[in-house]
Amino acid sequence: MFRPGVRSLPAFTTTLLLPVLLASAADGSPRRVSAPPVQLAQVTIEQRVIIRIPMVPPRGPTRSSLSTPSAPEPPSVRWKEAKGPKCLSLKLLRGAHVAPLGGVTMLMARDERLRAHFDRGCRPVDFFAGFYIEPNKDGSLCAGRDTLHARNGMTCEIQKFSRLVPDPLDTDDDPDK
């Protein structure tokens, strides 16, 4: 209903202002209505998987074989390098040891051995304490793409892999035969 001379407010304004007016008039003192503080937060979730590769000592005489002289010694095997794969599956990797002539020998499932070669700036000696690998989505370790992270902080890119093939020692050098 419209009355001349009386000013009316729209309905939505009165519904918003009515609780404020009633709250301030309850004890007679004017109150300020403040909005609750706005809290903003940002959460970032990152997932990082690192695989630790255990270092395995190279095969040699064990303490028990040294104490019993009658035990036969294992045959001496010399390893010859052949062309290796571009990538190797991390599921098949069982351990590693530092190669005396350079690189890190990867011990794979099914008694396969692969040697990882680095550029000149990397020393295999830095990997004696073990190393870590950050796996890719494809689950393989590739030369020219991936790096090995030594526990002492050294990071080396893999230049190539070579396959180690057993090459038995010549028996001509043996004086007993």
Secondary structure as GFF3:
##gff-version 3
##sequence-region A 1 177
A	DSSP	alpha_helix	11	25	.	.	.	ID=ss1
A	DSSP	beta_strand	51	53	.	.	.	ID=ss2
A	DSSP	alpha_helix	63	67	.	.	.	ID=ss3
A	DSSP	beta_strand	77	83	.	.	.	ID=ss4
A	DSSP	beta_strand	87	89	.	.	.	ID=ss5
A	DSSP	three_ten_helix	90	92	.	.	.	ID=ss6
A	DSSP	beta_strand	93	98	.	.	.	ID=ss7
A	DSSP	beta_strand	104	108	.	.	.	ID=ss8
A	DSSP	three_ten_helix	109	111	.	.	.	ID=ss9
A	DSSP	beta_strand	113	118	.	.	.	ID=ss10
A	DSSP	three_ten_helix	124	127	.	.	.	ID=ss11
A	DSSP	beta_strand	131	133	.	.	.	ID=ss12
A	DSSP	beta_strand	140	142	.	.	.	ID=ss13
A	DSSP	beta_strand	147	150	.	.	.	ID=ss14
A	DSSP	beta_strand	155	168	.	.	.	ID=ss15
A	DSSP	three_ten_helix	171	173	.	.	.	ID=ss16
###
